[in-house]
Amino acid sequence: MEHFQSRRVEIVSIAVAVAAVGAATAYYLYVSKKPKVCLDPEEFKEFKLVKRTQLSYNVAKFKFALPSPTSVLGLPIGQHMSCRGKDQNGDDVVKPYTPTTLDSDLGYFELVIKMYPQGRMSHHFREMQEGDYLAVKGPKGRFKYQPGQVRAFGMLAGGTGITPMFQVARAILENPKDKTDIHLIYANVAYEDILLKEELDELTSRYPNRMSVYYVLNQPPEGWDGGVGFISKEMIQVHCPAPAEDIKILRCGPPPMNKAMAAHLEALGYISEMQFQF
């Protein structure tokens, strides 16, 4: 009897050990299958510039490689990251940027950068050549998006403020389970200042019932059939969803524009819960 009980304890111990090993193996497989993100919110990491495409005299698209072809950047929708570089005097400068790519774009990320003559970080990007490295840290930002959290987004963008809007729009439209509608008003000084126009027009062509874009120019070319001047209350009334609990208006642009848009939205009845500024 004693021998039997000893044998039984031994069998139970082996079974427990096997179960523990099985659980550890399952956990290892789970962790190993989860994509490891490349961004670190505390430490800057460097990524290699593998392609630079000049889009206009002061705008370029920069493609950076991640560690492997299956690597994921790890940037939540609508958030940004800090980029570090050197200004004209060789001093460190840090500025936030939003990639135009998503985490579904494996192995790389892209930034579309407008380089201003006196911009400190603009100088760094202007000097960057293929093979150079960019230090980035993140994610950062207050915007948290879940598919279907609103019925529709209105978007008010100016200049380079289009990048977070484009990222959010892409994420929504490329998710078959997300039925959110998008109404974008995009303002610039001149036609050649419009960033990502080809990509935006492609989205509206592919999803004509889901996304609309209304372009506004302060100095339009002859024959222009879009908006003229600055974004007005009337433009918002016509091209954005009306105030409601299930909509949200996003805005991103130069400080004077953001201030003017906030005043327009308040006058039109959009309460603070219906607005978000990047």
N, C-alpha and C positions, 0 to 999 in steps of 0.2 A: 504493500500500500504506500509505504514511504517512497519507494522507488517510482511508483506511478505519479505521486504528487510532484516529486522532483522533476520528472520528465515533463509534466504538464506546465510547470513554471517555466521550464526551459523553452518549450514551444511558444508560450505566450510572450516571453521576452523576445524571441526571434521575430514573432509576428509584429510586435510593437516596433522593433528596430526596422523591419522592412517597411512598415507604414510610414515611419519617420523619414526614411530614405526616399520613399515614393513622394511624400509631401514636399521634401526639399527639392527633389528633381523637378516636380511640377512647378514649384515656385521659380526655380532657375529658368525653366523654359519660358514661363510667363514673362519674367523680367527681360530675358534675352530677346524675346519677340517684340517687346515694346520698343518703338523707335527712340533711340537716345537723341535728345535734342542737343544742339550745338551751342546755343546761347547760354550765357551765365549772367544772372542778374547782379552779381557782385564783382566779377573780374572781367576785364577786357580780354577778348580773344581775337586773334588775327586771322584774316581770310584773304586768300590770294585773288587778285584781279586777273581773270583769264580772258576777258573780252571787253573792249571799250568801243562803243558805237556812237559816233557824233551824230546827233539828231538835228541840230541847228548850230548857229554860231556860238551860242552860249548854253546849250543843253546837250547832255550826253547820257547814254545808258551804260551802266557799269555792271558787269556780271562777275560775281565772286563765287569761287568754288568752295564747297563744304568738304570735310575730310574724305568722304567716300561718295560714290554715285547714289547711294541709298540714304545718305545722311539727311536729317530734317533740321531746319533752322530752329524751330521751336518758338515761333512768334504767334500768339493768339490774334485772331481777327480784329483789326482796328487798332492794334497797339503798335508801338514804335520801338526803336532801339537807339542808343547813343553811339555816335561815331566820333572817333578821336583822330585828330590830325595836327598838322603844323601850319601856322599862318605865315604871312609874308615876312615876319620877323623871326621865324623859327620857334615861336612860342606854342605850347600846347593849346588846342582849342577843341571843345566838345559840343556837338550839336545833334539834336534828334532828327531822325529820318525814318520814313515808313517805306519798306520795300514794296514793289509792285507785284512781287511773287507771293505765293501762299506756301504753306507747309506741304501741300500736295505736289509742289514742284521740288522733287527730290534732287539732292546733290548740289544745289546752287541757290543763290538769291540774287535779285537784281534791284538796283537803285536807279531811278531817273532823276538826275540832278541838274538844276538850273544854276549856273555859276555867275554870280554877280561880281562886277569889277572890284568892289571894295570888300566883298564878303571874306571873312577870315577862313571859314571852312571851304568856301568856294575856291580859294587859292589852293588848298590841299588837293581837291578833286581835279582842278585844272592841271596840276602838275603830275597827277597819277598816270603811270604807264602800265601796260600789261606786264604782269610779273611782280608788281608792287603789292604790298599787303595793307589792309585796312583793319584797324582795331575797333571792335564793336562790343557793346555790352547791353544786356536787356533780358527779358522784355520790360517795357515801361508803358505806363498809360492807365487811364481810369476806365476806358471803354471796355465793356464786357458784353460780347454778343452770343446769344443762343439762337439757333434757327427758329423762326416763327415767333419771336418775342414781340414783334409788332406786325400789324397788317401791311404797313407801308412806311418807307423812309422817304422824307424829302431831304435833299442834299444841296447845300449852298457852298460852292467852292470857288476860290479865287487863286489863280496862279498855281504855285506848287502845292497848294492845299488840296489838289485833286488826288494826291497819292493815297491818303487813307480812304477816301471815298471809292477809288478804283479797287482797292484791296477788299473792302467790304462788299462792293457790288459783285466782284468776281466770286467771292466765297458764297454769296447768296445764290447767284444764278447757276453756278456749277454744282450746287447741291440739289439733287432731284427731289429731296424731301422738304426743301425750303420754298415756300410759296410767296414770300415777301415781295412786294412791288417796290420799284425804285424810281424816284422822280428827281433828276439832277439838273440844277442850274449851275452852269460853269462860266465864270467871268474872267476875262483877260483884257489886256490893253489892245493888242493887235492879233491878227489871225495867226501869225507865225509864233506867237507866244502860247498857243494852245498845246498843252502837253497831253500825250497819250490819245490824241484825237482818233488815230486809226484804230486803236484798241477799243476805245469807247464806242465808235461807230460799229465795230464788229459785234460788240455785245448787244447794241440796240437792234442790229440786223438779225442776230440769232435769237433774241428774246424780245420781239416787238411788242408783245402784250404784257411784258414784265418790267421793261425799263425804257425810260424816255430821257433824252438829254436836250436841254435848251441852252445854246451857246450865246453869251453876251460879250460884245466887244466895245471898248471905249473909242477905238479908232478903227471902225470897220472898213473893209475894202469896198470898192464900187460893186454894186449888185448884191451886197450882203442881205440875206433874208432872215437873220437871227435877231437877237436883242441888241439894242444900242444904248451905250452909256453905262450906268451902274445898275446892279440888281435893285429893283424897286419893289414896293409893297404889291403893286399890281401884278408884276411878274410872279411873285410868290403865290398870290391868289390863283393865278391861272395855271401854273405849272407844278405846284406842290399840293399834297393832300391837305384838306381843310383840317382845322384843329379837331382832335378827337382823342379819346383815351388810348386807342390802339395804334397811334402813329407816333413818329418821332422825327424831328428835323435836326439833321447834323450840319454843322458849319465848320469850315476851316479855311482860313485865308489870312491876309495881313491884318494886324490889329485894328486899323481904322475900318476895314470892311467888317470884321467880326463885331465891332461896336455898333455899326450901322445896321447889320443884320439882326442883332439882338433887339434893337429898338423897333425895327419893322415887325419882327415876330410878336413882340409884346403888344404892339398896336393892333395886330391882326387876331389876337386872342389865344396865341400859343403860350400856355403857362410853362413854368420852368421845367416841369416833369416831361414836357413834350419836346425839350431841346437838349442838345449836347454839343459842346464845343471841343474840338480836338486841340 
